[in-house]
């Protein structure tokens, strides 16, 4: 299975939707709350170049946010990235 990392906030509806999709696929992920650890927001921005949450990384590759995650799912590419097709 792929290494999945999310940078989120507890109150963000897009973060909740992204986690819900990953949970529905039984994907484990590392969730970093950038409100609880503001230094991690800088790390997130350096890694992915964006300042909005969620920021999602699969195997160190920046995917983008919730919209991009769902677009991958609709295109049938998310399972491949997650290694579910292996």
ZAKOL-76894 format. One record per residue: residue number from 1; residue in three letters; y, x, z of N, C-alpha, C, O in turn. Coordinates in pm, 1 decimal. Example, Ala and Ser with C-alpha at 12.3 -4.5 7.8 and 13.67 -1.06 7.14 Angstrom:
% residues 2
{num=1&residuo=ala&nnorth=-569.0&neast=1319.0&nup=780.0&canorth=-450.0&caeast=1230.0&caup=780.0&cnorth=-330.0&ceast=1320.0&cup=780.0&onorth=-331.9&oeast=1423.6&oup=846.5};
{num=2&residuo=ser&nnorth=-225.0&neast=1285.0&nup=708.0&canorth=-106.0&caeast=1367.0&caup=714.0&cnorth=3.0&ceast=1290.0&cup=787.0&onorth=113.8&oeast=1340.9&oup=803.9};
//
This chain:
% residues 86
{num=1&residuo=unk&nnorth=-117.5&neast=84.5&nup=0.0&canorth=0.0&caeast=0.0&caup=0.0&cnorth=123.9&ceast=89.0&cup=0.0&onorth=121.3&oeast=201.1&oup=50.9};
{num=2&residuo=unk&nnorth=228.7&neast=39.3&nup=-55.9&canorth=353.5&caeast=113.4&caup=-69.4&cnorth=428.1&ceast=122.6&cup=63.4&onorth=407.3&oeast=42.3&oup=154.4};
{num=3&residuo=unk&nnorth=515.4&neast=222.6&nup=71.7&canorth=605.1&caeast=233.8&caup=186.6&cnorth=728.9&ceast=150.4&cup=155.1&onorth=798.4&oeast=176.3&oup=56.8};
{num=4&residuo=unk&nnorth=756.3&neast=50.3&nup=239.0&canorth=868.8&caeast=-39.8&caup=217.1&cnorth=965.8&ceast=-25.5&cup=333.4&onorth=926.1&oeast=-32.8&oup=449.7};
{num=5&residuo=unk&nnorth=1092.9&neast=-5.2&nup=301.3&canorth=1197.6&caeast=8.6&caup=401.9&cnorth=1308.7&ceast=-89.4&cup=370.2&onorth=1347.0&oeast=-106.3&oup=254.5};
{num=6&residuo=unk&nnorth=1360.2&neast=-153.9&nup=474.0&canorth=1471.4&caeast=-246.7&caup=459.5&cnorth=1581.7&ceast=-207.8&cup=556.0&onorth=1555.9&oeast=-169.3&oup=670.1};
{num=7&residuo=unk&nnorth=1703.5&neast=-218.1&nup=509.1&canorth=1821.4&caeast=-208.0&caup=593.9&cnorth=1878.9&ceast=-349.0&cup=598.4&onorth=1910.2&oeast=-406.7&oup=494.3};
{num=8&residuo=unk&nnorth=1893.0&neast=-404.5&nup=718.1&canorth=1929.4&caeast=-544.8&caup=732.8&cnorth=2025.8&ceast=-564.2&cup=849.5&onorth=2060.2&oeast=-470.3&oup=921.2};
{num=9&residuo=unk&nnorth=2068.4&neast=-690.8&nup=865.9&canorth=2132.2&caeast=-736.5&caup=988.2&cnorth=2057.4&ceast=-862.5&cup=1030.9&onorth=1994.0&oeast=-928.4&oup=948.4};
{num=10&residuo=unk&nnorth=2064.6&neast=-895.3&nup=1156.9&canorth=1990.1&caeast=-1010.3&caup=1209.1&cnorth=2043.7&ceast=-1142.3&cup=1157.2&onorth=1967.6&oeast=-1238.5&oup=1146.9};
{num=11&residuo=unk&nnorth=2170.5&neast=-1150.5&nup=1124.6&canorth=2234.7&caeast=-1276.4&caup=1087.3&cnorth=2243.3&ceast=-1300.6&cup=936.8&onorth=2290.9&oeast=-1406.2&oup=895.1};
{num=12&residuo=unk&nnorth=2199.7&neast=-1208.0&nup=856.2&canorth=2213.4&caeast=-1215.8&caup=710.2&cnorth=2105.7&ceast=-1306.0&cup=648.8&onorth=1987.0&oeast=-1275.8&oup=661.5};
{num=13&residuo=unk&nnorth=2144.1&neast=-1415.6&nup=582.7&canorth=2043.4&caeast=-1504.3&caup=523.7&cnorth=1964.5&ceast=-1438.4&cup=410.7&onorth=1847.7&oeast=-1471.6&oup=390.2};
{num=14&residuo=unk&nnorth=2025.6&neast=-1346.2&nup=337.5&canorth=1955.0&caeast=-1277.3&caup=230.5&cnorth=1850.3&ceast=-1181.3&cup=286.8&onorth=1743.9&oeast=-1162.2&oup=228.0};
{num=15&residuo=unk&nnorth=1882.3&neast=-1121.2&nup=401.5&canorth=1786.0&caeast=-1034.1&caup=469.7&cnorth=1665.2&ceast=-1116.0&cup=514.5&onorth=1550.8&oeast=-1073.3&oup=499.3};
{num=16&residuo=unk&nnorth=1691.8&neast=-1232.3&nup=568.9&canorth=1584.4&caeast=-1320.0&caup=615.7&cnorth=1496.3&ceast=-1361.7&cup=498.6&onorth=1373.8&oeast=-1362.2&oup=510.9};
{num=17&residuo=unk&nnorth=1557.0&neast=-1396.8&nup=384.8&canorth=1479.3&caeast=-1436.3&caup=266.0&cnorth=1393.4&ceast=-1320.6&cup=215.7&onorth=1277.1&oeast=-1340.5&oup=180.7};
{num=18&residuo=unk&nnorth=1449.4&neast=-1200.8&nup=211.8&canorth=1373.6&caeast=-1084.0&caup=164.1&cnorth=1254.6&ceast=-1057.0&cup=255.1&onorth=1144.0&oeast=-1031.5&oup=207.3};
{num=19&residuo=unk&nnorth=1276.7&neast=-1062.5&nup=385.4&canorth=1166.0&caeast=-1039.3&caup=479.6&cnorth=1061.4&ceast=-1149.6&cup=469.1&onorth=941.7&oeast=-1123.4&oup=481.4};
{num=20&residuo=unk&nnorth=1106.1&neast=-1272.0&nup=446.5&canorth=1013.0&caeast=-1384.7&caup=432.8&cnorth=920.9&ceast=-1363.8&cup=311.4&onorth=801.0&oeast=-1390.6&oup=319.3};
{num=21&residuo=unk&nnorth=976.3&neast=-1316.4&nup=200.2&canorth=893.8&caeast=-1289.6&caup=81.9&cnorth=792.2&ceast=-1180.1&cup=110.7&onorth=674.6&oeast=-1193.6&oup=77.1};
{num=22&residuo=unk&nnorth=837.4&neast=-1072.0&nup=172.6&canorth=744.6&caeast=-962.9&caup=204.4&cnorth=639.7&ceast=-1007.9&cup=304.9&onorth=522.7&oeast=-971.6&oup=293.0};
{num=23&residuo=unk&nnorth=680.5&neast=-1086.4&nup=403.4&canorth=584.3&caeast=-1138.9&caup=501.2&cnorth=480.3&ceast=-1227.9&cup=433.3&onorth=362.9&oeast=-1225.0&oup=470.3};
{num=24&residuo=unk&nnorth=522.4&neast=-1307.0&nup=334.5&canorth=428.1&caeast=-1396.5&caup=266.0&cnorth=323.1&ceast=-1318.1&cup=188.7&onorth=215.9&oeast=-1370.1&oup=157.9};
{num=25&residuo=unk&nnorth=354.2&neast=-1192.9&nup=157.6&canorth=260.5&caeast=-1105.6&caup=87.0&cnorth=186.9&ceast=-1013.1&cup=183.9&onorth=112.9&oeast=-924.4&oup=141.4};
{num=26&residuo=unk&nnorth=207.4&neast=-1033.9&nup=313.5&canorth=145.8&caeast=-950.9&caup=418.2&cnorth=178.7&ceast=-802.9&cup=400.2&onorth=94.2&oeast=-715.7&oup=420.7};
{num=27&residuo=unk&nnorth=302.7&neast=-776.8&nup=361.6&canorth=348.8&caeast=-640.0&caup=342.5&cnorth=412.7&ceast=-592.3&cup=472.3&onorth=499.1&oeast=-659.8&oup=528.2};
{num=28&residuo=unk&nnorth=370.3&neast=-477.1&nup=519.5&canorth=436.4&caeast=-420.0&caup=636.2&cnorth=556.9&ceast=-339.4&cup=587.1&onorth=553.6&oeast=-279.9&oup=479.4};
{num=29&residuo=unk&nnorth=661.8&neast=-338.7&nup=666.9&canorth=783.9&caeast=-269.8&caup=627.5&cnorth=855.2&ceast=-219.9&cup=751.4&onorth=836.8&oeast=-271.0&oup=861.9};
{num=30&residuo=unk&nnorth=937.0&neast=-118.7&nup=729.5&canorth=1022.5&caeast=-64.9&caup=834.9&cnorth=1158.4&ceast=-132.8&cup=820.5&onorth=1220.8&oeast=-125.1&oup=714.7};
{num=31&residuo=unk&nnorth=1204.1&neast=-198.4&nup=925.4&canorth=1328.3&caeast=-273.8&caup=922.6&cnorth=1430.6&ceast=-204.4&cup=1012.4&onorth=1410.7&oeast=-193.8&oup=1133.4};
{num=32&residuo=unk&nnorth=1539.2&neast=-157.8&nup=953.1&canorth=1646.4&caeast=-93.1&caup=1027.0&cnorth=1765.7&ceast=-186.6&cup=1031.8&onorth=1823.5&oeast=-219.6&oup=928.2};
{num=33&residuo=unk&nnorth=1802.5&neast=-229.2&nup=1151.3&canorth=1917.0&caeast=-318.0&caup=1171.4&cnorth=2043.1&ceast=-232.0&cup=1179.2&onorth=2063.9&oeast=-159.7&oup=1276.6};
{num=34&residuo=unk&nnorth=2126.7&neast=-240.5&nup=1076.1&canorth=2244.9&caeast=-154.8&caup=1070.4&cnorth=2355.7&ceast=-200.7&cup=1165.0&onorth=2451.7&oeast=-126.8&oup=1186.7};
{num=35&residuo=unk&nnorth=2344.7&neast=-320.6&nup=1221.4&canorth=2440.3&caeast=-363.0&caup=1324.5&cnorth=2407.4&ceast=-297.6&cup=1457.8&onorth=2497.6&oeast=-262.3&oup=1533.8};
{num=36&residuo=unk&nnorth=2281.5&neast=-281.8&nup=1486.0&canorth=2239.4&caeast=-218.9&caup=1612.1&cnorth=2252.1&ceast=-67.8&cup=1608.4&onorth=2267.5&oeast=-3.5&oup=1712.3};
{num=37&residuo=unk&nnorth=2245.6&neast=-11.0&nup=1488.6&canorth=2254.0&caeast=133.9&caup=1471.8&cnorth=2349.6&ceast=163.5&cup=1356.2&onorth=2305.5&oeast=190.3&oup=1244.4};
{num=38&residuo=unk&nnorth=2482.0&neast=158.7&nup=1383.0&canorth=2581.5&caeast=174.1&caup=1276.7&cnorth=2568.1&ceast=303.9&cup=1195.8&onorth=2605.1&oeast=306.4&oup=1078.4};
{num=39&residuo=unk&nnorth=2517.3&neast=409.1&nup=1254.8&canorth=2499.1&caeast=534.0&caup=1180.5&cnorth=2401.9&ceast=513.3&cup=1064.7&onorth=2410.4&oeast=581.7&oup=962.6};
{num=40&residuo=unk&nnorth=2309.7&neast=418.7&nup=1081.2&canorth=2213.0&caeast=392.4&caup=975.8&cnorth=2277.7&ceast=324.9&cup=854.0&onorth=2224.7&oeast=333.1&oup=743.2};
{num=41&residuo=unk&nnorth=2391.1&neast=259.1&nup=874.2&canorth=2462.5&caeast=200.1&caup=759.8&cnorth=2507.6&ceast=311.1&cup=664.5&onorth=2500.9&oeast=295.6&oup=542.6};
{num=42&residuo=unk&nnorth=2553.3&neast=422.6&nup=720.6&canorth=2592.2&caeast=536.7&caup=637.4&cnorth=2471.1&ceast=593.6&cup=564.4&onorth=2479.7&oeast=627.8&oup=446.5};
{num=43&residuo=unk&nnorth=2358.9&neast=603.6&nup=634.1&canorth=2236.1&caeast=652.2&caup=571.5&cnorth=2199.6&ceast=560.1&cup=454.9&onorth=2166.5&oeast=607.0&oup=346.0};
{num=44&residuo=unk&nnorth=2205.8&neast=428.9&nup=478.5&canorth=2174.7&caeast=329.9&caup=375.5&cnorth=2265.1&ceast=349.1&cup=254.0&onorth=2217.4&oeast=349.6&oup=140.5};
{num=45&residuo=unk&nnorth=2394.1&neast=364.8&nup=277.3&canorth=2489.2&caeast=380.6&caup=167.5&cnorth=2463.2&ceast=508.0&cup=88.8&onorth=2474.3&oeast=508.9&oup=-33.7};
{num=46&residuo=unk&nnorth=2428.9&neast=615.3&nup=158.5&canorth=2399.1&caeast=741.6&caup=90.5&cnorth=2271.8&ceast=730.6&cup=8.6&onorth=2263.8&oeast=784.7&oup=-101.7};
{num=47&residuo=unk&nnorth=2171.9&neast=660.8&nup=61.9&canorth=2043.5&caeast=649.5&caup=-7.9&cnorth=2050.5&ceast=559.9&cup=-130.2&onorth=1997.8&oeast=594.3&oup=-236.1};
{num=48&residuo=unk&nnorth=2115.6&neast=445.0&nup=-116.1&canorth=2112.3&caeast=347.1&caup=-223.7&cnorth=2243.4&ceast=325.9&cup=-296.2&onorth=2246.7&oeast=261.8&oup=-401.2};
{num=49&residuo=unk&nnorth=2351.8&neast=379.1&nup=-241.2&canorth=2481.2&caeast=366.1&caup=-304.7&cnorth=2548.6&ceast=231.4&cup=-283.8&onorth=2654.1&oeast=206.4&oup=-342.0};
{num=50&residuo=unk&nnorth=2490.9&neast=144.4&nup=-202.8&canorth=2549.1&caeast=12.0&caup=-179.1&cnorth=2583.2&ceast=-5.4&cup=-31.7&onorth=2526.9&oeast=61.5&oup=54.9};
{num=51&residuo=unk&nnorth=2676.0&neast=-96.0&nup=-4.9&canorth=2717.4&caeast=-118.4&caup=134.1&cnorth=2674.7&ceast=-255.7&cup=186.0&onorth=2695.3&oeast=-285.9&oup=303.5};
{num=52&residuo=unk&nnorth=2616.0&neast=-338.7&nup=100.7&canorth=2573.5&caeast=-471.6&caup=143.0&cnorth=2427.2&ceast=-470.2&cup=185.8&onorth=2349.2&oeast=-384.4&oup=144.5};
{num=53&residuo=unk&nnorth=2392.4&neast=-566.9&nup=269.3&canorth=2253.3&caeast=-581.6&caup=312.7&cnorth=2196.7&ceast=-709.1&cup=252.1&onorth=2271.4&oeast=-802.6&oup=223.0};
{num=54&residuo=unk&nnorth=2066.1&neast=-713.5&nup=233.1&canorth=1971.4&caeast=-606.6&caup=260.5&cnorth=1974.8&ceast=-500.3&cup=151.3&onorth=2015.2&oeast=-526.6&oup=38.0};
{num=55&residuo=unk&nnorth=1932.7&neast=-383.2&nup=186.6&canorth=1902.9&caeast=-277.9&caup=90.1&cnorth=1754.5&ceast=-248.6&cup=107.3&onorth=1707.5&oeast=-223.5&oup=218.3};
{num=56&residuo=unk&nnorth=1682.0&neast=-251.9&nup=-2.5&canorth=1536.4&caeast=-242.7&caup=0.8&cnorth=1492.5&ceast=-120.2&cup=-78.4&onorth=1541.2&oeast=-93.7&oup=-188.3};
{num=57&residuo=unk&nnorth=1399.1&neast=-46.7&nup=-19.4&canorth=1342.8&caeast=72.1&caup=-83.1&cnorth=1191.1&ceast=58.9&cup=-84.7&onorth=1129.9&oeast=25.5&oup=16.8};
{num=58&residuo=unk&nnorth=1131.6&neast=84.6&nup=-198.5&canorth=986.0&caeast=86.5&caup=-209.8&cnorth=947.6&ceast=225.3&cup=-257.4&onorth=988.9&oeast=269.7&oup=-364.5};
{num=59&residuo=unk&nnorth=867.3&neast=293.4&nup=-175.7&canorth=828.8&caeast=432.5&caup=-203.8&cnorth=950.7&ceast=519.1&cup=-233.4&onorth=953.1&oeast=594.8&oup=-330.4};
{num=60&residuo=unk&nnorth=1052.8&neast=506.2&nup=-146.9&canorth=1175.5&caeast=584.8&caup=-153.9&cnorth=1266.2&ceast=545.5&cup=-270.5&onorth=1376.4&oeast=599.2&oup=-282.1};
{num=61&residuo=unk&nnorth=1223.5&neast=454.0&nup=-356.5&canorth=1303.4&caeast=411.4&caup=-471.8&cnorth=1390.4&ceast=292.2&cup=-432.9&onorth=1338.9&oeast=192.7&oup=-382.0};
{num=62&residuo=unk&nnorth=1522.8&neast=300.6&nup=-456.4&canorth=1609.0&caeast=187.0&caup=-422.3&cnorth=1584.6&ceast=69.6&cup=-516.5&onorth=1598.0&oeast=82.2&oup=-638.2};
{num=63&residuo=unk&nnorth=1548.9&neast=-44.1&nup=-458.8&canorth=1523.8&caeast=-166.1&caup=-535.3&cnorth=1651.7&ceast=-246.3&cup=-550.3&onorth=1673.4&oeast=-309.8&oup=-653.5};
{num=64&residuo=unk&nnorth=1736.3&neast=-244.2&nup=-449.2&canorth=1856.4&caeast=-325.7&caup=-444.6&cnorth=1845.8&ceast=-421.8&cup=-328.6&onorth=1795.8&oeast=-386.9&oup=-221.7};
{num=65&residuo=unk&nnorth=1893.4&neast=-543.4&nup=-350.5&canorth=1894.0&caeast=-642.3&caup=-244.2&cnorth=1794.5&ceast=-754.0&cup=-266.3&onorth=1696.4&oeast=-738.5&oup=-339.0};
{num=66&residuo=unk&nnorth=1820.8&neast=-866.2&nup=-203.2&canorth=1731.7&caeast=-981.8&caup=-207.6&cnorth=1715.4&ceast=-1035.2&cup=-349.9&onorth=1603.8&oeast=-1065.2&oup=-392.3};
{num=67&residuo=unk&nnorth=1825.1&neast=-1047.0&nup=-423.3&canorth=1817.9&caeast=-1099.7&caup=-559.7&cnorth=1728.3&ceast=-1013.0&cup=-647.5&onorth=1648.6&oeast=-1064.8&oup=-725.7};
{num=68&residuo=unk&nnorth=1741.3&neast=-883.2&nup=-634.7&canorth=1659.5&caeast=-792.2&caup=-714.3&cnorth=1512.0&ceast=-800.4&cup=-674.3&onorth=1423.3&oeast=-792.1&oup=-759.3};
{num=69&residuo=unk&nnorth=1486.7&neast=-816.7&nup=-543.8&canorth=1348.9&caeast=-830.4&caup=-495.9&cnorth=1283.9&ceast=-955.8&cup=-555.1&onorth=1170.3&oeast=-950.5&oup=-602.2};
{num=70&residuo=unk&nnorth=1355.1&neast=-1067.0&nup=-552.8&canorth=1302.3&caeast=-1191.5&caup=-609.0&cnorth=1289.2&ceast=-1183.7&cup=-760.7&onorth=1198.2&oeast=-1243.9&oup=-817.7};
{num=71&residuo=unk&nnorth=1378.5&neast=-1110.7&nup=-826.8&canorth=1367.4&caeast=-1092.4&caup=-971.7&cnorth=1239.9&ceast=-1015.7&cup=-1005.5&onorth=1171.2&oeast=-1048.3&oup=-1102.3};
{num=72&residuo=unk&nnorth=1208.7&neast=-914.1&nup=-925.7&canorth=1083.1&caeast=-840.6&caup=-945.7&cnorth=963.3&ceast=-932.6&cup=-926.5&onorth=865.6&oeast=-924.1&oup=-1000.9};
{num=73&residuo=unk&nnorth=970.7&neast=-1020.4&nup=-827.2&canorth=862.5&caeast=-1114.8&caup=-801.5&cnorth=846.2&ceast=-1210.1&cup=-920.7&onorth=734.2&oeast=-1232.2&oup=-966.9};
{num=74&residuo=unk&nnorth=954.7&neast=-1265.7&nup=-969.8&canorth=947.7&caeast=-1358.3&caup=-1084.0&cnorth=892.8&ceast=-1290.2&cup=-1208.9&onorth=822.7&oeast=-1352.8&oup=-1288.4};
{num=75&residuo=unk&nnorth=924.4&neast=-1163.5&nup=-1226.0&canorth=878.7&caeast=-1088.5&caup=-1343.6&cnorth=735.1&ceast=-1039.6&cup=-1328.5&onorth=679.0&oeast=-982.4&oup=-1422.0};
{num=76&residuo=unk&nnorth=675.0&neast=-1061.8&nup=-1211.3&canorth=538.7&caeast=-1015.8&caup=-1188.6&cnorth=527.9&ceast=-866.9&cup=-1161.9&onorth=419.0&oeast=-809.9&oup=-1170.3};
{num=77&residuo=unk&nnorth=639.8&neast=-803.2&nup=-1129.9&canorth=640.9&caeast=-658.0&caup=-1109.7&cnorth=634.3&ceast=-616.5&cup=-963.4&onorth=603.6&oeast=-501.0&oup=-933.6};
{num=78&residuo=unk&nnorth=662.4&neast=-708.3&nup=-871.8&canorth=667.7&caeast=-671.9&caup=-730.7&cnorth=531.2&ceast=-628.3&cup=-679.4&onorth=520.6&oeast=-527.0&oup=-610.3};
{num=79&residuo=unk&nnorth=427.2&neast=-703.4&nup=-712.2&canorth=293.6&caeast=-666.8&caup=-665.0&cnorth=251.5&ceast=-529.4&cup=-713.9&onorth=184.4&oeast=-454.7&oup=-642.6};
{num=80&residuo=unk&nnorth=291.8&neast=-496.4&nup=-837.3&canorth=260.0&caeast=-364.3&caup=-891.1&cnorth=329.1&ceast=-255.9&cup=-808.9&onorth=267.1&oeast=-156.5&oup=-771.2};
{num=81&residuo=unk&nnorth=459.3&neast=-275.9&nup=-781.1&canorth=533.7&caeast=-178.7&caup=-700.4&cnorth=476.4&ceast=-164.9&cup=-559.5&onorth=475.0&oeast=-56.3&oup=-501.5};
{num=82&residuo=unk&nnorth=429.5&neast=-276.7&nup=-506.2&canorth=374.2&caeast=-275.0&caup=-370.8&cnorth=232.3&ceast=-219.3&cup=-365.7&onorth=177.7&oeast=-195.5&oup=-258.0};
{num=83&residuo=unk&nnorth=174.1&neast=-199.0&nup=-481.8&canorth=37.8&caeast=-146.0&caup=-486.0&cnorth=-68.0&ceast=-251.7&cup=-463.5&onorth=-184.0&oeast=-218.8&oup=-438.7};
{num=84&residuo=unk&nnorth=-30.2&neast=-378.9&nup=-471.8&canorth=-125.9&caeast=-487.9&caup=-449.4&cnorth=-222.9&ceast=-500.1&cup=-565.5&onorth=-330.3&oeast=-558.3&oup=-550.3};
{num=85&residuo=unk&nnorth=-187.0&neast=-446.6&nup=-680.3&canorth=-275.8&caeast=-458.3&caup=-795.8&cnorth=-376.5&ceast=-345.0&cup=-802.6&onorth=-461.4&oeast=-342.6&oup=-891.7};
{num=86&residuo=unk&nnorth=-367.8&neast=-251.3&nup=-709.4&canorth=-460.3&caeast=-136.1&caup=-709.3&cnorth=-593.4&ceast=-172.9&cup=-649.3&onorth=-682.8&oeast=-88.6&oup=-641.2};
//
